[in-house]
Each structure stands twice: as structure tokens, then as C-alpha cells.
Amino acid sequence: MKNFIAECHRRRVFRVAALYVVGAWVVLQVASLAFDSWGIPSSVLQRVWLGAIIGFPAALIFGWRFDFVGGRIVRTLDDSATDELSLHPTDYLILTALAIVVLAMVYGVGTEISTNPSSRTDQAVATVNAKSIAVLPFAIVSPDEEDAAFLAVGIQDDLLTKLSKIGDLKVISRTSVERYRNTTMSILGIGKELGVGKILEGGVQRSGNEIRINVQLIDAVTDTHVWAETYDRSLTAGNVFAIQTEIVEQIVDQLQATLTPEETKQLTAMPTESLAAYTAYLKGRNQSSIESVESLNAAIKKFQAAIELDPEFALAYVGLADAYLTLGANFLGGLPIEESNALAEPPLSKALQLDPDLGQAHATLGLLRQQQGNLQAAEQAYETAISIQPNYARVFRLYGRLRGDQGKIEDSMVFYQKALALDPYSVPAIFDLARAYDELGHFDEALERYLRVVEIEPDHAFAYVYIAAIYYLAYGQVDESLVWYHKAAENDALSPSLQAAQAVAYLELGDPDSAKVWIDRGLELGPRTFWPVWASTLHNLYTGDESAMQADARTLLELYPRNWGSLFLLRNADLAAGRYDVARSRYARAFRELTEPEVPEVSASNYLSAVDLALVLIRLGEQERANDLLAGSLKVIATLPRHGISGYWITDVRIYSLQGRPEQALDALRQAVDERWRIFSWLYLQHDPGLDAIRGEPEFQRLYAELQADLAAQAERVRDLKASGELASNVHIPASKEPTRSPLSN
């Protein structure tokens, strides 16, 4: 040991170690101070520490083996050597390895620094749109909190509306900035998440008839103040709108945006001179954004109050029309769609009469025309809205829906992405994008986005329904779907559709008692709404009440003349009674394109009924026409996914059966079962006369028994979920009770 210590001393190892420790300490101290001031995170300093520790043994190795003589590296002399030793090949390898270690440490630290946001300021300045802005929720500093809160929201929203009309700017929508209310996130962080160059923040203070609005414009890349101002005025509608105009003018000036003459004119527009009407409108808009039956009815009352206070208030008419149209959404079930369209038309016409250049009104007009089936007029209205208000995220989302209705799903996704660029946290845009993925059969991507919706907005009832549909229609997990159906019902207890939808899943699991409870809830809320009536129709069929089933089916057909389900069930009854001409005439009224042209026009909107009609024609002896319908349907389903809300399910099985190709029909059925098709399994496999040709086959029987066993296991899990309280229900199903599925017909 003494000799080793002496040798270390002779080779100057201790001196190298001491110099290394001192040097490393200096480097770490300097790095700690510099990194803090430059905003470089502590993780980079940790890398420097790690490098210093790793470098210590490397320094000792260098000190033992090498020395500096005459400014160059040489081998340390041995005791017996009289001349310095030149480097050997091994020495070069050691020096190379040591150099690699040092370079790796330097590279690691450099990479960490270069990827840190604060060290990329110059790059960010170059890449972020300099004319992009987000207006954060305004703070409320007022003894009168409620009125001040509505004013703060209204001022922020109106600023965004004015800014969104300026084509030279990129403006983030309110729904995306709302998540930053009362946030502790830095301006740099918000700017990075939203991808904007400037951020406006401010506050509203109301004291009696006085109002103070303070605002400041901040560079979101450098976190430096660009401009600030405080406005003290008497509280009148005119003063509020005037302040908004002044703020927008300052923003335009600071961002060096170019205004067209029309945009300059729109900046000074005053929606109403009535502060009371403006406040009622803001409250209505707040209620309308929740999109439940209860909130929409409350919103309608507020918009009507605003109109009574100011009959010339165009935006209030638009809000009223929007609320009616949303109530008429098929799944919400607040109003029949024809009634909601009729109610929306007059206030919307009045809004456009009062202000023909109102972008929101043209967007809503597009929605109305779309729901009326006039897609060309809808497209024209959307184009007009975009030209007036190029930063209005909602119109891009509605335009995307139009493209979806036209069967151009990929095109619709482009519009949804444009909407999300302006409103990255928009729940409706994310939801619509999820629907597009769903319709294309990309179920994992769709589910991810549906879950994102409920993450942002836990009360979004529709998202829960579509999550349920993914599990049921795409994954074949009917038991899991019920968990999500229940959440949907809980989140909108007044929607007849959301109450009744899960009844279909309960029937799939052989539980008509639970299904009946949810059907009754839906019928009580909306006796002529699609989902309650459709679920009731299926329940009556399931339990063997033929007359009640037909009565429900006729009601459904009256409400929805092209509804596949009601036509299918009435067709079956007609075929059983030999009323082939009656069945044919019913399809002729609903689908003239399938019966009148020389070559039937089969599409994604009518192929299910085309297959059903084909069996009627076969019974009538019109085999050639039936063959055309079946061939056309095969071409359509080749473009569709098997599963999901747009899936063809087992339509291929039904076509092959009618074409007299039993082996192909059974092969397709095996594929469907293996791929977890479960939706309407009992309805098709028990009650579709088109499958009579294969129903007696042993393979058919085996596949049906396999389905029943799987669904029975899922039903057992549902009973366990109810027993544990994880699946709340007013219906108690004893654990010993077996499913009441009717026996398979032979």
C-alpha cells in the first residue's frame, strides 16, 4: 500500500484529483447561477453533476498513465526509465475513449439545454405566427360578483368575436382559453400550449353604475409586456362596446395586422344599446353552451327576454335559433327535428334581416339548411360565414359535418382539424373528429378522443353514449357499454333518448325487465322520440307482443319515414301474412330510388333496406330486380367497416343467404362472430326471414350457441356490477335469475 501511495504521488495522481475537484466545483457553481438566470431547468444541472461524477475516475486514469511535457501528452515515466516514453497504440485507444466520454457528457448537456423551451426563444419567435393571439378569461374584482362575472365573460367573448372577423389574425376560440381561468400556469406555458405569439389578459370591476376594465397584452414567447391600459367608464352598453373596439384597435396596431374596409366597419358595430338585454343574452349563451334539455330550455327563456328588451338585437335571435336547433338534435330528444327547424327559421330570418353581415347567423343558417336536407344552400351559407368571420371555429366544425353527411368523411376531418387549430380544446370539435374516426372504423382513435371529451368536460352526456357504442358495436363488450350508458343517463336525466338507449343493450343480454324500466323513463320524457319508441318496438318483439310491436313500428315510421328498423319489422309481419304487395308499396314510398329507376340506386344510406326489399321481390317473383339490389348492396358494404355506428354488421351474411350461397354466408357469420359482432344478434339470428336458408345448418346453430354463451357471461358481469353498486339501477335483478332470451326458432 505504501508503495502504491508513493507511486500515485510520483505519477501526480493526487494533484490531478485535487485540480479536478476544484475545477468541477467551479463549473457546477457557475452552471447553477447561469442556468437559473437563463431559465434552464434543474434537470440540466443534474446532468452536469452526473458528468462531473463520471469524469472523476476518468481524470484519475489520465493522471496515472499520462503526463504533460513540452505542451504535449506523453506516457508517465516508469521508475527504471531514463527517457520519456512515447505513446503506444494502446494509449491512443485509452485517450480516444476518454475523449468520447467527455464529448458524450458535453453533448448530453447541450442537447438538454437546446430542447428546453426557454433556450429556443429565437426559434419560437421565428415559428410562432406573430399575428396570433389568445384572450384569457377576465378576472372579476367586484362586490357584485354575479353580474360582473357575466360581463367579464361577455367582454372576453365579444373581443374574440371582433378579433375573429379579422382575416389577418389567428385567434384562439373562447372554449380553449376557458381552461386557463384561475390558472397558475405561466404565460410562456399557455402560449406554448395554444401556439400563439400574444396573450391578452385583463379584469373587470363593477361598482354600482361604474365599470373599470384593465387589460394588458403580453408577448407569449418572451413573457414581456407589450401594451397595457385601464378604462374607467359609466356602465352602459355603449361604453362596454366602445371599450371593446378600442382594445381591438390597439391589438391590431400592436400586431401590425391589416384591416379591410369591411373589417374596419365591423369593429365599430354595436349589437345592442340595452345593458339589460345584453346581460340576458350573456346568461342565455351560458346556459346554451351546456347543451342539455334543461339548460337549453332555460337559454331559450333568456334569449326571448333579451329580444323583448331590445327587438333589434340580432345576436339574441341567433342564440334563440341555435338553442331550438340543438334541442332538435336526433339524439338529444328535446324536440322533433321538424318542429325545431320550424321554430328556428323565424328568429334566424329576423337576425339576417337586422344584420346581413353577421357571421354567426350565416353559420346557423347553414346548420338549419343542412338539417332540412338542402346541402347546397348549407354549403353556401358556411362559405359566407367563413368569408365574414374567418376565425370562427364553429363554422368549420359545421362544415365538417356537412362533408360527413355527403359521405366525404376524410374531407370532414380536414375541417375539424381547422376548427381545432382555432379552438384546440373545443369539446364539440374533438367530439366530431371522434365521430369521423368512428365512422371510418378507426375505433381505438375514436375512443381516445371520446375519452378526451369527458376528460375536458365530465358532464358531456353524448360522449358517454358514444363510448358505450364503441364497446357495444365495435368491441362486442355489451356489459362494459352499460357502464357508460348509465353515465350518459345520469348526466342528462331529461333526455328521453339518453334514458332509453341502454335498453337495447339490456335486451342483447337477455334482460327485458331492466330494458323496460329505461324504456318507460324515455317514453315518459318523450313519447314520440326516436330512441324510446324504437327500444319499445324491440322490447315488444322480444317479449312476443306482436300487436304492440307493430303499433310502435308504425309510430316510428310516421316520425321517420325512411327508418330501416320499423320497415324491417313491418316487412317481416307482412311476409309472414303473405302481404307481399303491401310490403313492396311501403318500400316504394320510402325509397323511390330503389323501386323506380331501371337500375336501383343503392347507397350507404339505403343499402340495409335494399337487402330487405330484395327478399320481398324474391317472394313476388321479381328475381332480376332483387339480384340488382343485392349486388348493389355488396358494392356498398365493401366501402364500410363491419363494426361500429357505420358498420354493415352481418349484411354480407344476409346477402349471401338470399343469393343462395350458404357456405359463404356461414363463413361470413363465423368471421363476424370471431370479430366480436354482437349488436342485434337476437334480432337478426331469430327474426330475419332472410336467414331462413342457413338457420337450420349445424354451423349456424353452433355459432348462435357460442354467441349466447358469451352474452350470458357478460350478463353475469352486469349482475355483479349491480350487486356491488358500480352499476346503479332502480331495478333489482336477482343474481340467480337467468336471461329470458327466447328459444331459437327452427
C-alpha positions in Angstrom: 0.0 0.0 0.0 2.9 2.3 0.9 4.5 1.6 -2.5 1.1 2.3 -4.3 0.6 5.6 -2.5 4.2 6.6 -3.3 3.6 5.6 -6.9 0.4 7.7 -7.1 2.3 10.6 -5.7 5.1 10.2 -8.2 2.6 10.0 -11.0 0.9 13.2 -9.8 -2.4 11.4 -9.4 -3.3 13.3 -6.2 -2.5 16.6 -7.9 -4.8 15.7 -10.8 -7.6 14.7 -8.4 -7.3 17.9 -6.5 -7.3 20.1 -9.6 -10.3 18.1 -10.9 -12.3 18.6 -7.8 -11.6 22.3 -7.7 -12.3 22.7 -11.4 -15.6 20.7 -11.1 -16.8 22.7 -8.1 -16.2 26.0 -10.0 -18.0 24.7 -13.1 -21.0 23.5 -11.0 -21.3 26.8 -9.2 -21.2 28.8 -12.4 -23.7 26.5 -14.0 -26.1 26.7 -11.1 -26.1 30.5 -11.2 -26.2 30.8 -15.0 -28.9 28.1 -15.6 -31.2 29.7 -13.0 -30.9 33.1 -14.7 -31.4 31.7 -18.1 -34.4 29.7 -17.1 -32.7 26.3 -17.8 -34.4 23.6 -15.7 -32.7 21.8 -12.9 -32.7 18.6 -14.9 -29.8 20.1 -17.0 -27.8 20.9 -13.8 -28.3 17.3 -12.7 -26.7 16.1 -15.9 -23.7 18.3 -15.2 -23.4 16.8 -11.8 -23.6 13.3 -13.2 -21.0 14.2 -15.8 -18.7 15.5 -13.0 -19.0 12.3 -11.0 -18.4 10.1 -14.1 -15.4 12.3 -15.1 -13.6 11.8 -11.8 -12.4 8.2 -12.3 -11.5 9.2 -15.9 -9.3 12.0 -14.6 -7.6 9.6 -12.2 -6.9 7.2 -15.1 -5.4 10.0 -17.1 -3.2 11.2 -14.2 -1.9 7.7 -13.6 -1.0 6.9 -17.2 -0.2 10.2 -18.8 1.7 13.4 -18.2 2.3 16.7 -20.0 5.8 17.5 -21.2 6.6 20.4 -23.5 2.9 21.0 -24.1 2.1 17.5 -25.3 0.7 14.4 -23.8 3.3 11.6 -23.1 3.3 8.4 -21.1 4.3 8.8 -17.4 7.9 7.5 -16.9 8.4 4.3 -15.1 10.9 4.2 -12.2 13.6 2.5 -14.3 13.1 4.7 -17.4 15.6 7.4 -18.1 13.9 8.8 -21.2 10.3 9.9 -21.7 8.1 7.3 -23.2 6.2 8.0 -26.5 2.6 7.0 -26.8 1.8 3.4 -27.8 -1.3 2.3 -29.8 -3.0 1.2 -26.6 -2.5 4.8 -25.2 -4.3 6.2 -28.2 -7.2 3.9 -27.6 -7.4 5.0 -24.0 -7.2 8.7 -24.9 -9.9 8.2 -27.5 -12.2 6.5 -25.0 -11.6 9.3 -22.5 -12.4 11.9 -25.2 -15.6 10.1 -26.1 -16.7 10.2 -22.5 -16.1 13.9 -22.3 -17.8 14.6 -25.6 -20.8 12.5 -24.6 -21.2 14.5 -21.4 -21.0 17.8 -23.2 -23.4 16.6 -25.9 -25.9 15.4 -23.3 -25.9 18.8 -21.5 -26.0 20.7 -24.8 -29.0 18.6 -26.0 -30.9 19.2 -22.8 -30.3 22.9 -23.0 -31.2 23.1 -26.7 -34.5 21.3 -26.1 -35.5 23.5 -23.2 -38.3 25.9 -24.3 -36.5 29.0 -22.8 -33.4 28.3 -24.8 -35.3 28.1 -28.0 -36.8 31.6 -27.8 -35.3 32.7 -31.1 -36.6 29.6 -32.8 -40.0 30.0 -31.3 -40.2 33.7 -32.4 -39.4 32.5 -35.9 -42.0 29.7 -36.0 -45.0 31.1 -33.9 -47.4 33.2 -36.0 -46.6 36.7 -34.9 -50.2 37.7 -35.6 -51.8 35.0 -33.4 -53.5 35.8 -30.1 -55.4 34.3 -27.2 -57.7 36.3 -24.9 -57.6 34.7 -21.5 -60.7 34.8 -19.2 -61.0 38.1 -17.5 -60.6 38.3 -13.7 -63.5 39.5 -11.7 -62.9 42.1 -9.0 -66.3 43.3 -7.8 -68.7 43.3 -4.9 -71.4 42.4 -7.3 -69.8 39.1 -8.4 -72.7 37.6 -10.4 -73.3 40.5 -12.8 -69.6 41.2 -13.0 -69.0 37.6 -13.9 -71.4 37.7 -16.9 -69.9 41.0 -18.0 -66.4 39.6 -17.8 -67.4 36.6 -19.9 -69.3 38.7 -22.3 -66.5 41.2 -22.8 -63.9 38.5 -23.4 -66.2 36.7 -25.8 -67.1 39.9 -27.7 -63.4 40.7 -28.0 -62.8 37.3 -29.5 -65.8 37.8 -31.9 -64.4 41.1 -33.1 -60.9 39.7 -33.5 -62.1 36.6 -35.3 -63.5 38.8 -38.1 -60.0 40.0 -38.9 -58.6 37.7 -41.6 -55.0 38.7 -41.0 -55.1 37.3 -37.4 -55.2 33.9 -35.9 -57.5 33.9 -32.9 -58.0 31.1 -30.4 -61.6 30.5 -29.5 -63.1 31.0 -26.0 -63.7 27.3 -25.2 -60.0 26.6 -25.4 -58.9 29.6 -23.3 -61.6 29.0 -20.7 -59.5 26.2 -19.2 -56.9 28.8 -18.1 -59.4 30.6 -15.8 -57.7 31.0 -12.4 -54.7 29.0 -13.7 -51.2 29.2 -12.2 -49.6 28.3 -15.5 -47.1 30.8 -16.8 -47.7 32.9 -19.9 -44.9 31.0 -21.6 -46.6 27.7 -20.9 -50.0 28.9 -22.1 -48.5 30.4 -25.2 -46.7 27.1 -26.0 -49.9 25.0 -25.4 -52.0 27.3 -27.6 -49.4 28.0 -30.2 -49.8 31.8 -30.1 -47.5 34.8 -30.1 -49.5 37.2 -28.0 -51.8 36.8 -25.0 -54.3 39.4 -23.7 -55.4 39.2 -20.1 -57.5 41.6 -18.1 -60.0 42.1 -15.4 -63.5 43.6 -14.8 -64.6 45.6 -11.8 -68.1 46.9 -11.3 -69.1 49.3 -8.7 -72.7 50.5 -8.9 -73.1 52.2 -12.3 -69.3 52.4 -12.9 -67.1 49.9 -14.6 -63.3 49.5 -14.8 -61.7 47.3 -17.4 -57.9 46.8 -17.3 -56.1 44.9 -20.0 -52.5 44.0 -20.8 -51.0 42.5 -24.0 -48.1 40.1 -23.4 -45.6 38.5 -25.7 -46.2 34.8 -25.1 -42.7 33.8 -26.4 -40.6 36.2 -24.3 -43.1 36.9 -21.4 -42.7 40.6 -21.8 -45.4 43.3 -21.7 -46.3 44.9 -25.0 -49.1 47.2 -24.0 -51.5 47.9 -21.1 -54.4 50.2 -20.5 -57.2 50.8 -17.9 -60.7 52.1 -18.9 -62.9 53.8 -16.4 -66.4 54.5 -17.7 -70.1 54.7 -16.7 -71.7 51.3 -17.1 -73.7 51.4 -20.3 -73.9 49.1 -23.2 -72.5 51.7 -25.5 -69.4 52.2 -23.2 -68.8 48.5 -22.9 -68.8 48.0 -26.7 -66.7 51.2 -27.2 -64.1 49.9 -24.8 -64.0 46.6 -26.7 -63.5 48.4 -30.0 -60.6 50.5 -28.5 -59.0 47.3 -27.2 -59.2 45.6 -30.5 -57.8 48.6 -32.4 -54.8 48.6 -30.0 -54.3 44.9 -30.6 -54.5 45.3 -34.3 -51.9 48.1 -34.1 -49.6 46.1 -31.9 -49.7 43.0 -34.0 -49.4 45.1 -37.2 -52.4 43.4 -38.7 -54.0 44.7 -41.9 -57.7 45.6 -41.8 -60.0 45.6 -44.8 -62.6 48.4 -45.1 -65.4 46.0 -44.2 -63.4 44.7 -41.1 -62.9 48.3 -40.0 -66.7 48.9 -40.3 -67.5 45.8 -38.3 -65.2 46.8 -35.4 -67.4 49.8 -34.6 -70.7 47.8 -34.7 -72.8 48.0 -31.6 -75.0 44.8 -31.1 -77.4 46.5 -28.6 -77.8 49.7 -26.6 -79.6 47.9 -23.8 -77.4 46.7 -20.9 -80.3 44.5 -19.6 -80.7 42.9 -23.0 -77.0 42.3 -23.3 -76.9 40.7 -19.8 -79.9 38.4 -20.6 -78.2 37.4 -23.8 -75.0 36.5 -22.0 -76.9 34.4 -19.5 -78.7 32.6 -22.3 -75.5 31.9 -24.1 -74.0 30.5 -20.9 -77.0 28.1 -20.5 -77.0 27.2 -24.1 -73.3 26.0 -24.0 -74.2 23.2 -21.6 -76.4 21.5 -24.2 -78.8 19.6 -22.0 -82.6 19.7 -22.4 -83.0 21.6 -19.2 -80.2 24.2 -19.9 -81.4 24.7 -23.5 -84.9 25.5 -22.3 -83.5 27.9 -19.8 -81.4 29.5 -22.5 -84.5 30.0 -24.7 -86.2 32.0 -22.0 -83.1 34.2 -21.6 -82.8 34.9 -25.3 -86.6 35.7 -25.5 -86.1 38.1 -22.6 -83.2 39.8 -24.4 -85.4 40.2 -27.5 -88.2 41.7 -25.5 -85.8 44.2 -24.1 -84.3 45.0 -27.5 -86.2 43.8 -30.5 -83.3 44.9 -32.7 -80.7 42.7 -31.0 -79.6 40.4 -33.9 -77.3 38.2 -31.8 -80.2 37.3 -29.4 -82.2 36.0 -32.4 -79.2 33.9 -33.5 -78.9 32.5 -29.9 -82.6 31.6 -29.9 -82.4 29.8 -33.2 -79.3 27.9 -32.2 -81.0 26.7 -29.0 -84.0 25.4 -30.9 -81.8 23.6 -33.4 -79.8 22.0 -30.7 -82.9 20.8 -29.0 -83.9 19.1 -32.2 -80.7 17.1 -32.4 -81.8 13.5 -33.0 -80.1 12.0 -30.0 -81.0 14.7 -27.5 -84.7 14.3 -28.0 -85.9 17.6 -26.7 -87.9 18.4 -29.9 -88.8 16.6 -33.1 -86.4 17.9 -35.7 -89.1 19.2 -38.0 -90.5 21.2 -35.1 -87.1 22.6 -34.0 -86.4 23.6 -37.6 -89.7 25.4 -37.8 -89.1 27.2 -34.6 -85.6 28.3 -35.6 -86.5 29.7 -39.0 -88.3 32.9 -37.9 -85.7 34.2 -35.4 -82.9 33.4 -37.8 -84.5 35.2 -40.7 -85.0 38.2 -38.4 -81.3 38.2 -37.4 -80.2 38.2 -41.0 -82.7 41.0 -41.8 -81.3 43.1 -38.9 -77.6 42.3 -39.8 -76.9 40.6 -43.1 -73.1 40.6 -42.3 -73.4 38.6 -39.1 -71.1 35.6 -39.4 -72.8 33.6 -36.6 -76.2 34.0 -38.3 -74.9 32.6 -41.6 -73.3 29.6 -39.8 -76.6 28.9 -38.1 -78.4 29.2 -41.4 -76.1 26.6 -42.8 -77.0 24.3 -39.9 -80.7 24.8 -40.5 -80.5 24.2 -44.2 -78.4 21.1 -43.5 -81.0 19.7 -41.2 -83.6 20.5 -43.8 -81.7 18.4 -46.3 -80.7 21.4 -48.6 -76.9 20.7 -48.6 -76.2 23.1 -51.4 -77.7 26.0 -49.5 -75.9 24.9 -46.4 -72.6 24.9 -48.1 -73.2 28.4 -49.5 -74.1 29.7 -46.0 -71.0 28.2 -44.5 -68.8 29.8 -47.2 -70.4 33.1 -46.5 -69.8 32.7 -42.7 -66.1 31.9 -43.3 -65.7 34.9 -45.5 -67.2 37.2 -42.9 -65.6 35.6 -39.8 -62.5 33.6 -40.9 -61.5 32.7 -37.3 -64.9 31.3 -36.3 -64.1 27.8 -35.3 -67.8 26.7 -35.1 -68.4 27.2 -38.8 -65.5 24.9 -39.7 -66.9 22.2 -37.4 -70.4 22.5 -39.0 -68.9 22.5 -42.5 -67.1 19.3 -41.5 -70.5 17.8 -40.5 -71.8 18.7 -43.9 -69.0 16.9 -45.6 -69.7 13.9 -43.4 -73.4 14.0 -44.5 -72.2 14.0 -48.1 -70.2 10.8 -47.4 -66.9 12.6 -47.6 -65.5 11.6 -44.2 -61.9 12.4 -45.0 -62.8 15.9 -46.1 -64.8 16.4 -43.0 -61.8 15.6 -40.9 -59.8 18.4 -42.6 -62.5 20.9 -41.5 -62.5 19.5 -37.9 -58.7 20.0 -37.8 -59.1 23.6 -38.9 -61.7 24.1 -36.1 -59.2 22.6 -33.6 -56.4 24.8 -34.8 -58.6 27.8 -33.8 -60.1 26.1 -30.8 -57.7 23.2 -29.6 -59.8 22.4 -26.5 -63.2 22.6 -28.3 -65.2 19.7 -27.0 -67.6 19.7 -30.0 -64.7 19.7 -32.5 -63.0 16.9 -30.7 -66.3 15.0 -30.5 -67.0 15.4 -34.2 -63.4 14.3 -35.0 -64.0 11.2 -32.8 -67.3 10.6 -34.8 -65.4 10.7 -38.0 -62.8 8.2 -36.8 -65.7 6.1 -35.6 -67.5 6.1 -38.9 -64.3 5.1 -40.7 -63.8 2.2 -38.4 -60.8 3.5 -36.5 -62.3 2.7 -33.2 -59.2 3.0 -31.0 -58.6 6.5 -32.3 -62.3 7.4 -31.8 -62.4 6.1 -28.3 -59.2 8.0 -27.4 -61.0 11.2 -28.5 -64.3 10.4 -26.8 -62.4 9.9 -23.6 -60.6 13.2 -24.2 -64.0 14.9 -24.4 -65.1 13.6 -21.0 -61.7 14.5 -19.6 -62.2 18.1 -20.6 -66.0 18.1 -19.9 -67.0 15.4 -17.5 -70.7 16.2 -17.9 -70.8 15.7 -21.7 -73.6 13.1 -21.9 -73.2 12.4 -25.6 -69.6 11.4 -25.3 -70.6 8.7 -22.7 -73.2 7.3 -25.2 -70.7 7.1 -28.0 -68.1 5.5 -25.7 -70.8 2.9 -24.9 -71.4 2.4 -28.6 -67.7 1.7 -29.2 -67.8 -1.0 -26.6 -71.1 -2.4 -27.8 -71.0 -2.0 -31.6 -67.2 -2.2 -32.2 -65.7 -4.3 -29.4 -68.7 -6.5 -28.6 -68.4 -5.7 -24.9 -72.1 -5.1 -24.1 -71.5 -5.3 -20.4 -68.9 -2.6 -20.4 -71.2 -0.5 -22.7 -73.8 -0.4 -19.9 -71.4 1.3 -17.5 -71.1 4.2 -20.0 -74.8 4.2 -20.9 -75.7 4.7 -17.3 -73.2 7.6 -17.1 -74.9 9.2 -20.1 -78.3 8.9 -18.4 -77.0 10.4 -15.2 -75.5 13.4 -17.0 -78.7 14.3 -18.8 -81.7 13.0 -16.9 -84.2 14.9 -19.0 -83.2 13.5 -22.4 -85.6 10.7 -23.4 -83.1 9.3 -25.8 -80.3 9.1 -23.3 -82.6 7.3 -20.9 -83.8 4.8 -23.4 -80.7 4.0 -25.4 -79.3 1.4 -23.0 -82.5 -0.7 -23.2 -81.2 -2.1 -26.5 -78.0 -3.4 -24.7 -80.1 -4.9 -21.9 -82.2 -6.8 -24.5 -78.9 -8.1 -26.0 -78.0 -9.5 -22.6 -81.4 -11.2 -22.2 -82.7 -8.8 -19.5 -86.1 -7.3 -20.8 -87.1 -6.3 -17.3 -84.2 -3.8 -16.9 -84.8 -2.7 -20.5 -88.4 -1.9 -19.8 -87.6 0.4 -16.9 -85.3 2.5 -19.1 -87.8 2.5 -22.0 -90.6 3.7 -19.7 -88.3 6.5 -18.5 -87.7 7.6 -22.1 -91.3 7.4 -23.1 -92.4 9.4 -20.1 -90.0 12.2 -21.2 -90.5 11.9 -25.0 -93.4 9.6 -26.1 -92.7 10.3 -29.8 -88.9 10.5 -29.7 -86.9 8.0 -31.7 -84.9 6.0 -29.2 -87.7 5.4 -26.7 -90.1 4.3 -29.4 -87.5 2.2 -31.2 -86.5 0.5 -27.9 -90.1 -0.1 -27.1 -90.7 -1.7 -30.5 -87.8 -4.1 -30.0 -88.9 -4.9 -26.4 -92.4 -5.8 -27.6 -90.9 -8.1 -30.3 -88.6 -9.7 -27.7 -91.4 -10.4 -25.3 -93.8 -11.7 -28.0 -96.3 -8.8 -28.1 -96.8 -8.7 -31.8 -99.6 -6.2 -32.0 -97.8 -3.7 -29.7 -94.6 -4.1 -31.8 -96.5 -3.3 -35.0 -98.1 -0.3 -33.4 -94.8 1.1 -32.2 -93.2 0.4 -35.6 -96.0 2.3 -37.4 -95.5 5.3 -35.0 -91.8 5.2 -35.7 -92.4 5.1 -39.4 -94.7 8.0 -39.2 -92.0 10.0 -37.4 -89.1 8.8 -39.6 -90.4 7.6 -42.9 -87.1 6.1 -44.0 -86.3 4.3 -40.8 -84.8 0.9 -41.5 -85.8 -0.8 -38.3 -89.5 -0.1 -38.5 -89.6 -1.0 -42.2 -87.7 -4.3 -41.4 -90.1 -5.3 -38.6 -93.3 -4.4 -40.6 -91.9 -6.2 -43.6 -91.4 -9.4 -41.5 -95.0 -9.2 -40.4 -96.2 -8.7 -44.0 -94.1 -11.6 -45.3 -95.5 -13.9 -42.6 -99.0 -12.9 -43.6 -98.4 -13.2 -47.3 -98.9 -9.4 -47.9 -96.0 -9.1 -50.3 -97.6 -6.2 -52.3 -98.2 -4.3 -49.1 -94.5 -4.7 -48.1 -93.3 -3.6 -51.6 -95.5 -0.5 -51.7 -94.2 0.6 -48.2 -90.6 0.4 -49.5 -91.6 2.2 -52.7 -92.9 5.2 -50.7 -89.8 5.4 -48.5 -87.2 4.6 -51.1 -88.3 5.6 -54.6 -84.7 5.3 -55.8 -84.8 1.6 -55.1 -88.0 0.9 -57.0 -88.4 3.4 -59.8 -85.2 3.7 -61.8 -84.3 1.0 -64.3 -81.1 0.3 -62.2 -81.7 0.8 -58.5 -79.6 3.5 -56.8 -78.2 1.7 -53.8 -76.1 3.8 -51.4 -74.7 3.9 -47.9 -78.0 5.5 -46.7 -80.4 2.8 -48.1 -78.4 -0.5 -48.5 -80.0 -2.1 -45.4 -83.5 -1.5 -46.8 -82.3 -2.6 -50.2 -81.4 -6.0 -48.9 -84.8 -6.2 -47.0 -86.7 -5.2 -50.2 -84.8 -7.8 -52.2 -86.5 -10.6 -50.2 -89.9 -9.1 -50.8 -89.2 -9.0 -54.6 -88.0 -12.6 -54.5 -91.3 -13.6 -53.0 -93.1 -11.6 -55.7 -91.0 -13.4 -58.4 -89.0 -10.3 -59.3 -85.7 -12.1 -59.1 -83.7 -9.9 -61.5 -84.6 -6.7 -59.6 -83.7 -8.4 -56.3 -80.4 -9.5 -57.8 -79.6 -5.9 -58.7 -80.4 -4.7 -55.2 -78.2 -7.4 -53.6 -75.3 -6.8 -56.0 -75.5 -3.0 -55.3 -75.5 -3.6 -51.6 -72.4 -5.8 -51.8 -70.6 -3.0 -53.5 -71.6 -0.5 -50.8 -70.5 -2.6 -47.9 -67.1 -3.1 -49.5 -66.5 0.5 -48.6 -67.7 0.3 -45.0 -66.3 -1.2 -41.8 -68.1 -4.3 -40.4 -68.4 -2.8 -36.9 -69.3 0.5 -35.3 -72.0 3.1 -35.8 -71.5 2.9 -39.6 -70.9 -0.8 -39.7 -72.7 -3.2 -42.0 -72.6 -5.8 -39.2 -73.8 -9.1 -40.9 -75.3 -7.6 -44.0 -72.9 -9.8 -46.1 -74.3 -12.9 -44.3 -77.9 -11.8 -45.2 -77.0 -11.1 -48.9 -75.2 -14.4 -49.4 -78.1 -16.2 -47.8 -80.6 -14.6 -50.2 -78.3 -15.3 -53.1 -78.3 -19.0 -52.3 -74.6 -19.1 -51.2 -74.9 -20.8 -47.8 -71.2 -21.7 -47.4 -70.1 -18.0 -48.0 -72.9 -16.9 -45.7 -71.7 -19.2 -42.9 -68.1 -18.2 -43.4 -69.0 -14.5 -43.1 -71.0 -15.2 -40.0 -68.1 -17.0 -38.4 -65.9 -14.0 -39.3 -68.4 -11.6 -37.7 -68.7 -13.6 -34.5 -64.9 -14.0 -34.2 -64.5 -10.3 -34.7 -66.9 -9.7 -31.7 -70.1 -8.7 -33.6 -72.9 -8.6 -31.0 -75.3 -5.8 -32.0 -78.8 -7.0 -32.6 -77.6 -10.7 -32.6 -81.0 -11.9 -31.3 -82.9 -9.7 -33.8 -81.2 -11.0 -36.9 -80.5 -14.6 -35.9 -84.0 -15.2 -34.6 -86.3 -12.9 -36.6 -84.8 -12.2 -40.0 -86.6 -14.4 -42.6 -83.7 -13.7 -45.0 -81.6 -16.1 -43.0 -84.0 -19.0 -43.2 -81.8 -20.7 -45.8 -79.0 -21.2 -43.3 -80.8 -21.2 -39.9 -81.1 -24.9 -39.9 -77.4 -25.5 -40.6 -75.3 -27.1 -37.8 -72.7 -24.4 -38.1 -75.3 -21.7 -37.7 -76.6 -23.4 -34.6 -73.0 -23.7 -33.2 -72.3 -20.1 -33.8 -75.5 -18.9 -32.2 -74.8 -21.1 -29.2 -71.3 -19.5 -29.0 -72.9 -16.1 -29.1 -75.4 -16.9 -26.4 -72.7 -18.3 -24.1 -70.6 -15.2 -24.4 -73.6 -12.9 -23.8 -74.7 -14.9 -20.8 -71.2 -14.4 -19.3 -71.5 -10.7 -19.9 -74.9 -10.6 -18.3 -73.4 -12.3 -15.2 -70.8 -9.5 -15.0 -73.6 -6.9 -15.2 -75.4 -8.6 -12.3 -72.1 -8.4 -10.3 -71.7 -4.7 -11.2 -75.3 -4.0 -9.9 -74.7 -6.0 -6.8 -71.5 -4.1 -6.0 -73.2 -0.8 -6.7 -70.8 0.0 -9.6 -73.8 0.0 -12.0 -76.5 2.0 -10.3 -80.0 1.0 -11.2 -83.5 1.2 -9.7 -84.1 -2.3 -11.0 -83.0 -5.2 -8.8 -82.2 -8.4 -10.8 -81.7 -11.4 -8.5 -78.3 -13.0 -9.0 -79.9 -16.4 -9.6 -82.2 -15.1 -12.4 -81.2 -16.5 -15.8 -81.6 -14.4 -19.0 -85.1 -14.7 -20.5 -83.8 -15.0 -24.1 -86.4 -16.7 -26.3 -85.5 -20.0 -27.8 -84.0 -20.2 -31.3 -86.6 -20.8 -34.0 -86.1 -23.8 -36.2 
